[in-house]
Amino acid sequence: MAITSTDSSSNLTPWGTQKQSQTKTPEKTETTTKTADEVKTDTALKGIGDNFNNFLQLLTTQMKNQDPTKPMDTNEMTQQLVQFANVEQNIGTNSRLDKLLKLQQAGSASTQLAYLGRTVVYEGEEFQYTQGMTAAPLGYELETASKSTRVDILDSTGRIVRSMNGETTAGTRHVVSWDFKDDQGRAVQPGTYKLNVAPKGATTDDIIKTKSFTFGTVAGIDNSKDGEMMLNVNGKSLPWSDIESVR
């Protein structure tokens, strides 16, 4: 029976100690999560590449086995090649547009942060009165002129705490100046209130449409599925296009 020995001298250091085995730590690779559109683009590019390779193989086989007396139509072959090129170009264009959209969203994200904590004015009726508030940017518009206009401030229960005479002209925004007091001149408590505009026409049958404007503080920012900036104001999610002004 043959006996084999293992020479371990190659694993010894000059001082006779055993060398420590060294293992390489695998390098970390950065991974990025692709969007659904980017995945579709990659799939489309792979598909067009596979189809183009199959097309070339079929074309080569057809040219090898064609009848010399009846060669294949080069115009048809050229048209097919052009179609492949156009499809590939369109897919590439979509890929670049996706990248541009990402850059635009990244840029708008930093801009959106500037709106946090700001007061915005938008079409609506409810608003929050907080302690220490000195002004309430309330307003309204009349579609047609009225004979008289009453402006009410209602509390969270729907009770009128203050009634004021408003403007009657149409086509302009009227400012509602409320000093946060009720009809008896007493300061009201902080809370949720509502603006109610009641215009009267020349006759009882006249119906005058109104548009009220209220305010709130931006508590959060998000984007809709269509990419539009959404502001969280007074517990509501408002599209940026509904914001009248920022204060």
ChimeraX attribute file (.defattr): number of C-alpha atoms within 10 A of each C-alpha:
attribute: neighborCount
match mode: 1-to-1
recipient: residues
	/A:1	3
	/A:2	3
	/A:3	4
	/A:4	6
	/A:5	5
	/A:6	5
	/A:7	7
	/A:8	8
	/A:9	11
	/A:10	8
	/A:11	13
	/A:12	12
	/A:13	11
	/A:14	9
	/A:15	6
	/A:16	9
	/A:17	10
	/A:18	13
	/A:19	11
	/A:20	9
	/A:21	7
	/A:22	6
	/A:23	6
	/A:24	6
	/A:25	6
	/A:26	6
	/A:27	6
	/A:28	6
	/A:29	6
	/A:30	5
	/A:31	6
	/A:32	6
	/A:33	7
	/A:34	10
	/A:35	11
	/A:36	8
	/A:37	12
	/A:38	16
	/A:39	13
	/A:40	14
	/A:41	18
	/A:42	15
	/A:43	12
	/A:44	16
	/A:45	18
	/A:46	12
	/A:47	12
	/A:48	17
	/A:49	14
	/A:50	11
	/A:51	13
	/A:52	17
	/A:53	12
	/A:54	12
	/A:55	15
	/A:56	12
	/A:57	12
	/A:58	12
	/A:59	14
	/A:60	12
	/A:61	11
	/A:62	13
	/A:63	13
	/A:64	10
	/A:65	10
	/A:66	12
	/A:67	10
	/A:68	9
	/A:69	6
	/A:70	7
	/A:71	11
	/A:72	14
	/A:73	8
	/A:74	9
	/A:75	9
	/A:76	10
	/A:77	11
	/A:78	10
	/A:79	11
	/A:80	14
	/A:81	14
	/A:82	12
	/A:83	11
	/A:84	15
	/A:85	13
	/A:86	12
	/A:87	14
	/A:88	16
	/A:89	13
	/A:90	10
	/A:91	17
	/A:92	16
	/A:93	12
	/A:94	14
	/A:95	19
	/A:96	12
	/A:97	12
	/A:98	16
	/A:99	12
	/A:100	12
	/A:101	13
	/A:102	13
	/A:103	12
	/A:104	11
	/A:105	16
	/A:106	11
	/A:107	11
	/A:108	12
	/A:109	15
	/A:110	9
	/A:111	10
	/A:112	15
	/A:113	11
	/A:114	9
	/A:115	17
	/A:116	14
	/A:117	13
	/A:118	13
	/A:119	16
	/A:120	19
	/A:121	20
	/A:122	22
	/A:123	16
	/A:124	17
	/A:125	20
	/A:126	21
	/A:127	21
	/A:128	17
	/A:129	19
	/A:130	11
	/A:131	11
	/A:132	7
	/A:133	11
	/A:134	10
	/A:135	11
	/A:136	18
	/A:137	18
	/A:138	22
	/A:139	23
	/A:140	24
	/A:141	21
	/A:142	22
	/A:143	14
	/A:144	15
	/A:145	19
	/A:146	19
	/A:147	12
	/A:148	15
	/A:149	19
	/A:150	15
	/A:151	19
	/A:152	21
	/A:153	22
	/A:154	20
	/A:155	19
	/A:156	11
	/A:157	9
	/A:158	10
	/A:159	12
	/A:160	17
	/A:161	17
	/A:162	19
	/A:163	16
	/A:164	15
	/A:165	14
	/A:166	19
	/A:167	22
	/A:168	19
	/A:169	17
	/A:170	16
	/A:171	10
	/A:172	12
	/A:173	16
	/A:174	18
	/A:175	15
	/A:176	19
	/A:177	13
	/A:178	17
	/A:179	14
	/A:180	20
	/A:181	14
	/A:182	16
	/A:183	11
	/A:184	8
	/A:185	10
	/A:186	10
	/A:187	11
	/A:188	15
	/A:189	12
	/A:190	14
	/A:191	12
	/A:192	15
	/A:193	20
	/A:194	19
	/A:195	21
	/A:196	19
	/A:197	22
	/A:198	15
	/A:199	23
	/A:200	17
	/A:201	16
	/A:202	11
	/A:203	8
	/A:204	7
	/A:205	8
	/A:206	11
	/A:207	14
	/A:208	15
	/A:209	13
	/A:210	15
	/A:211	15
	/A:212	19
	/A:213	22
	/A:214	21
	/A:215	27
	/A:216	23
	/A:217	21
	/A:218	21
	/A:219	16
	/A:220	16
	/A:221	19
	/A:222	16
	/A:223	14
	/A:224	10
	/A:225	7
	/A:226	6
	/A:227	10
	/A:228	13
	/A:229	19
	/A:230	19
	/A:231	25
	/A:232	17
	/A:233	22
	/A:234	16
	/A:235	12
	/A:236	12
	/A:237	16
	/A:238	18
	/A:239	16
	/A:240	14
	/A:241	10
	/A:242	13
	/A:243	14
	/A:244	13
	/A:245	10
	/A:246	14
	/A:247	10
